[in-house]
Amino acid sequence: MTIHRPPTAVCASLLLVALSFACSPADNASSPSSDAPWAEFPCDPDNGGIDLPEGFCGTVFADELGVARHLAVKANGDVYVARAPIRRRGEDGDIVVDSPGGVVALRDTDGDGKADLVEELDPIAGTGLAIHDGHLYYSTATEIYRVELSDDLLPAAAPELLVSGFPSQSQHASKPMTFDGAGNMYVTVGGPSNACQQDMRTPGSPGRDPCPQLQWHGGIWRFDASRPGQTHQGDGHRYATGIRNGLALDWNPQVDALFAIQHGRDSLSQLFPDQYSNQVSAELPAEEVFRVGEGDDFGWPYCYYDPAQQKKVLAPEYGGDGETVGRCAEVAPTLFAFPAHWAPNDLLFYRDGTFGAHYENGAFIAFHGSWNRGPFEQQGYKVVFLPFADGIPSGSAENFAVGFPQVQEVRTPGDAVYRPTGLAQGPDGSLYIADSRRGRIWRVRVEAQSTADEPPR
């Protein structure tokens, strides 16, 4: 049986609790509060090449940094960016590293909204990076380090190896981290496969059942946030499981709970062409928002979320036909669903900022953009705002920053000039956005002459 459905509109209603995704241009987002303070730095006339809602403007804080991933901002405004290495295959077939990546530190010394002091902090390359309790935390694929910060841009202290022993893997190896208020650090360990097949990414290959990867992958682990010398398998506590790759991860202090957004599985039509058309494969499964409690199981690799049916169904590797629920009836619920393959790479709950009441305690999400919606146009490549109330999405998601690809149509990720991948909030309430293609960092603030008293369009 091949599953065929009419093409769903990009703006289709996808979500639980009767929520729908708003896909109109960036100015569909709410304008900021009219009495919100704003920074004094000037904005770029074109917002650094992106489109923002009315009442907001942006500037290019830094550029050409390499493959910028996650970022964090210190209380004095210093910015730290994790960068992945740039690799290519040389003429002789060997891998050439054009840029080693690593952590870079940036400071705006003259208050013009642009970094004029750029320093290399550590050559260690990865994605995860955060500031917590006076320390900068950053990760490789297999380790997490921390270093004590000071008033100086570069810390004087030596970094500590906080956690080691994460399994080496070729897929979903990034180690983002976030922190609660009780001294705990939460780390995503992505699943090292698409769907735990017996033969990886091979058409028709069944899934391994039970999936052995779930013992040390495919979930979120909890560690002591301040004790050096921990190991993944010796000291980590598996907090939640069944999450393919929760790269977008943040603790929401308003409700004292952990949230993650999963990268859904790929290639349904390529692996099971008798069951899924290319059109359906481009729209399945949803990118899922989870409120993560201790002991939760969200179903990967056995289940995926079908937004049209608004339910988890059994994956074809485990005997699913696109409709059967089976064991998926017992997994933890999906809180909110975004369109397939948008690649949510970072999540930020905005608090105590200057954007106005509409944005307070809501979630900004950086979508890196798809590569596997072919042969159709790729999607994502934007920053979205999702309002929250009491830990639950309270309205439609809104495009906040768009225009990153700089082209009319994206057929492959290489077509996009910019791809948003990291988010951070500055001490003045500014929103920082990192790009992985050119290493551009935007700083978005409230415009001085806001027309925010007008209702959002």
Helices and strands as residue ranges (DSSP letters): G 26-28, G 47-49, E 56-62, E 67-73, E 79-84, E 86-89, E 95-99, E 102-107, E 117-122, E 129-132, E 135-139, E 144-148, E 160-164, E 177-179, E 184-189, G 212-215, E 219-224, E 230-231, H 232-235, E 237-241, E 248-252, E 257-261, H 268-271, H 278-283, E 287-292, E 296-297, E 303-306, E 311-314, G 316-318, G 326-330, E 336-338, E 344-349, G 357-359, E 363-367, E 382-386, E 388-389, E 392-393, E 398-401, G 413-415, E 420-425, E 431-435, E 441-446
